[in-house]
Amino acid sequence: MDHITRAYLTEILSGQISCVETISDPVSLSLITKEISGFDFPVLKSRQDWIADFGENHCLTNHPTEYHFHCYIPLENNGRILGTFELHNHNHELNAEGLTFCCNIADFIAGLLAVMEERNVYEPNLATPIKSEIINEPKISAFADEKIKQLEQEIEKLRVQLAEYLIFKPEESSEILTHPEIVGSSPEMQEVYRLLNLISSTETTVLILGETGTGKELIAKAVHDGSTRSQKTMVKVNCAAIPPNLIESELFGHEKGSFTGATERRIGKFEQAHKGTIFLDEIGELPIDLQVRLLRVLQEKEIERIGGKTTIPTDVRIISATNRNLLEEVEAGRFRRDLFYRLNVFPLSLPPLRNRKSDIAVLATFFLEKFARKSKRTLEGFSKKALSQMMAYSWPGNVRELEHLIERQVVMAQGPVIRNVEIPGSPEKSLSTLAPVKTIFENERDHIFAVLALCNGKISGQNGAAKLLGVPATTLNSKIKRLGLSKKHIF
Ligand SMILES: Nc1ncnc2c1ncn2[C@@H]1O[C@H](COP(=O)(O)OP(=O)(O)OP(=O)(O)O)[C@@H](O)[C@H]1O
């Protein structure tokens, strides 16, 4: 290899600097090539990792300050690796969220380098290093066309978000965050509110992830309401609910007579959402051919009605949501990787209710008040028993399931306090209906019996039952006698 392109962000005390450089000097190159150009997937390394591998001389950030955490992501465009994106920072080891940020930035930088290469603005085989502060101070804008400017703007937005993310130290914030429309103050929801605050004033494309009923639509609404587009509408499209043959016309509209049954011109959801937000729910269900069209709309920022002859510019913020693991869908070839990166600019994961049990009581009370008001009933709250029933349940349908359950309880309530909640699929168990319970004695006997059978009756030694059970062979022998077990039980 005769050169390597490195785009890097480093955290310094006064803020962030960023630059792209091409290194072709043989001495630095051999060291760098050896170390980072071999990474063909994202790699996180700490300073200690580098020292363990290469000694104290590992530092390759071209900056005198030593950094503690390093992240390297290949800059890949259409299967070609154009260089490496690096982040060097002091404070945090990157978590999954930070890594996604970086992957998104890398994706845009790779796109930018590819366009620059195409336009001859950037020449990867240049013998001398170019040092253009493409991110902070776009010197190349003299040559730059619209596409380059757009990509630069996207990168800049992400860079600012990443900077805010890196500066934030959760342990230093003691303020309990809340939201007027969203109930819950568990640590998991604190993180959701923090991310909501982070994106509220931006135009970022958001991907909301979470199981069914975790509140994805509610959060999408909160993102829209908190944005500068809140005076315009948020148009919702449920990609799973529309028959595949109608979804294109639903999203982009059609001209009269463009297909059988198109008796009128139809304005699609993208046009309806102009200057506002479009919420693409269940995006994982979007057919693959429409994924291509959606990607084009995201890139070109214009749509074409079916049967239309002109393109219509659209200014729409995209929020999408899914309860699928989209990366798995990408790996399985059911979801386009380029679209995934476009949508996943800012991922926001909602925790399932079973992982934030401290919110159950407050959510249940919120719904109790809501439905009591609606049905004009006076209800005061839940008994301890009712609350512990709700706490013990795993809520596969999450907040929506809780909401429906409380609605039913309000209808059926006999007095001002709900004393018993009917958890679905678990009729109240009385002792007489429970399966016979084993005594501790029986449990121990059966367990020892099973392990002895596994070891073919061998008690001591390397493959003996005593070793597996973590007791000395003499103890196991006396237990076997006491429990009345013998070899005949085993073979
Ligand atoms: N934190 C919350 N506070 C108050 N209400 C909530 C909260 N989370 C969810 N809900 C309510 O629960 C119901 C389900 O929420 P929502 O429709 O947003 O879930 P979803 O994740 O979009 O579901 P699906 O994946 O099935 O589309 C709604 O009535 C919503 O208002």
The ligand as a Gaussian input file, in Angstrom:
#p B3LYP/6-31G(d) Opt

LIG

0 1
 N      -44.142000       6.254000      28.471000
 C      -45.446000       6.313000      28.156000
 N      -46.258000       7.175000      28.794000
 C      -47.578000       7.227000      28.507000
 N      -48.177000       6.456000      27.585000
 C      -47.412000       5.589000      26.914000
 C      -46.014000       5.471000      27.155000
 N      -45.514000       4.550000      26.326000
 C      -46.534000       4.096000      25.602000
 N      -47.694000       4.720000      25.948000
 C      -49.014000       4.465000      25.383000
 O      -49.038000       3.071000      25.044000
 C      -49.729000       2.886000      23.805000
 C      -48.790000       2.223000      22.811000
 O      -47.778000       3.144000      22.469000
 P      -47.288000       3.320000      20.951000
 O      -48.415000       3.117000      19.989000
 O      -46.526000       4.592000      20.879000
 O      -46.312000       2.052000      20.881000
 P      -45.483000       1.494000      19.630000
 O      -44.152000       1.098000      20.162000
 O      -45.523000       2.487000      18.520000
 O      -46.300000       0.201000      19.256000
 P      -46.252000      -0.672000      17.884000
 O      -44.855000      -1.198000      17.738000
 O      -47.199000      -1.783000      18.158000
 O      -46.667000       0.249000      16.785000
 C      -50.201000       4.251000      23.342000
 O      -51.525000       4.463000      23.760000
 C      -49.256000       5.201000      24.075000
 O      -49.869000       6.454000      24.290000

